[in-house]
Amino acid sequence: MSDRILAVDTTFGACSAAVLEGGRVLAHRCEIMQRGHAEALAPMVEAVMAGAGLAFADLHRLAVTTGPGSFTGQRVGLAFMRGLRVALDKPLIGVTSLAAMAAAARAETGCAVAAAVHDAKRGEVYLETTAGHAAAVMSVADAQAIVAAFSSMALAGTGAALMALPHATVTNILAPDAVWVARLAGIAPDTEAAPRPLYLRPPDAKLPAAVR
Amino acid sequence: MRTLTVLGLETSCDETAAAVVRGFPPGPGEILSDVVFSQLEEHRPFGGVVPEIAARAHVELIDGIVARALDEAKLTLAQIDAVAATAGPGLIGGVMVGLLTGKALAVAAGKPLVAVNHLEGHGFSARLATGVAFPYLLLLVSGGHCQLLGVEGPGRFRLYGTTIDDAAGEAFDKTAKLLNLPYPGGPRIEILAREGNPARYALPRPMRGREGADFSFSGLKTAVRQLIQNNAVETVDVAASFQAAVIDILIDRSAAAMAMFRRDFPETAEPAFVVGGGVAANGAIRAALADLAGQEGFGFAVPPVKLCTDNAAMIAWAGIENAALGRFDPLDAPARARWPLSHEMP
């Protein structure tokens, strides 16, 4: 496939953008940051497009991580890429942050299976595996039970250490990279609809105590 | 005649909005489309706007609303001169959504970006409506703000007075809550006040007669709470008495600011007194302020109600005001929760 794809990620502690053509990386930027994604993203996209020597009209597809992540980070990437989708009338593919991390971990280690485990605090993690476990929030114990079933696996994410898995290969991948977002989007089916944020937790909002 | 066509985006509170406006300063401008989606129903169960719920709704809605605004204006992005998006002040999660969408549209279409101060949007909406000349005196009254400003142009404001505690609109909403009126209660106060006796209950007028033009509303709110808690009150009379107190405060402080404006701009023969913000939708307040302007020799300008509440047409117009002066913003422009209007050094 010679599709040209622009992908971005802003879900966790990094901001990245990449342009790929037929799986080959034409341009790539990645910065580690806990905050500042909203300021960094647009110039970074402009830079990778210039680096790839492409105009937006030359793209075939757009890709973005939908979550899980920081709620704000998820929306920074989605708002920007959904804006591009409307402006360019190109398909936008959504990929989970954990899928992009797990795919990167598997490729880096050569393991048959990988899991991305993000420490979601409050005794919970966000987990997804390349073996069919879709992104979900769960207790650390439940996550440990899932990964224990594998005889060997690669681990990514801030929650990897919580898995206490002797036979795992722990990578230092803590956030998605847009290169892998593009690769996963490249093999995803086309979609008409805009991807929506994947929130694994409800908003922190309480109904008033005295609801009338 | 030179004109600019600007697409505006607004997501700073609980309205998701996009509009296309054409024109050139001093206005008036032509509103080619004006799409507003109110998230009222999403927030009603909570009795107020919940920031995370608002941000979640904005990101699902804004792209479709932008497409509709362009559609209704019968224009493509290529035919727009600039993209203007609210960059603050407001609920930061929502502001980011609109600003990032705006950045994407700008970068994709190769158009300049204007990161608009939402307050500037309110402050210039009278120029969009009627083409008022600078400088003018602005009373900005909304749920989040209560300020008196001398307005000389984009980024050029003199602050004459501001609230030291609550905003006027906040006082309306809190009083409505105390009266058990359904959310959002502010606009209902005006309706009830028509049936009530404004002299029935004695309520304080904080800061009245004080030096300067600052406001305070928290004492008034406390007095209303004590009145309601300690007495069997007539709702319509509380509404009327409360609204009368707010009007007295606004009149007194506006009159003080008019004197300050006269001192600063003695050469402006018949200056305009402009009212903007959601509270300017209140008919009784508009009428009282119009009377004051007449007495003090000021022209009076208040935008139509639709332009007083949050909307994207005023953001697009603020974009035109800035674009006309070549004031654009870089793609790394930040979203700001707080962003006071200030007088920039030349």
Interface residues (C-beta under 8 A of the other chain):
Chain A: A38 E39 A40 L41 A42 P43 V45 E46 F56 F71 T72 R75 V76 L78 A79 F80 M81 R82 G83 L84 R85 V86 A87 L88 A194 R196 P197 Y199 P203 D204 A205 K206 L207 P208 V211 R212
Chain B: P45 F46 G47 V50 E52 I53 A55 R56 H58 V59 E60 I62 D63 G64 V66 A67 L77 I92 G93 M96 V97 G98 L99 L100 T101 G102 K103 A104 L105 V107 A108 A109 N180 P330 L331 D332 A333 P334 A335
